[in-house]
Amino acid sequence: MADLAVALRRHERVGFDTPVFIYHIEGTTRVAEPAWVAMDELAGGAFAGVTSVLTLMEIAVKPLQVGRPDVAEEYEVLLANYPNLTVAAIDRRIARRAAELRAPHRLRPADALQVAACLEQGATAFLTNDRELRRITELQVLILEDFVARRS
């Protein structure tokens, strides 16, 4: 996992995709460990993090589907108060930047908005587990799966 910490520390500001938070909170998938490393590095101030308000929506869906609005609220409070993390609003400028990303890279709307918000906040890397986002050339895309410890 040291490799992920090193990769993240090369950047002053790192964008975070929603699944990073979900893997960190749930801790049940094989990428939970690198997600935990990333969140620990962020909390420790190794770099600043940014995500968009889309993350607030996306992390609330599952708890709301299972009738747990209290858990959705806890997740929102966690993100709003996470050390060194900015939750960026989406405005006209970000929507336009998202369109400029979406056109050449054929991104899904939510992905384009998420990355655009991070870019507008000065992110030079984006942590995700979505390999499709490797098409983006405007910042370094780091894939959680690439940092899973290989056991022999």
Summary of the structure (lengths in Angstrom):
residues: 152
radius of gyration: 14.8
end to end distance: 15.7
largest distance: 49.4
contacts: 503
relative contact order: 0.21
helix: 59%
strand: 14%
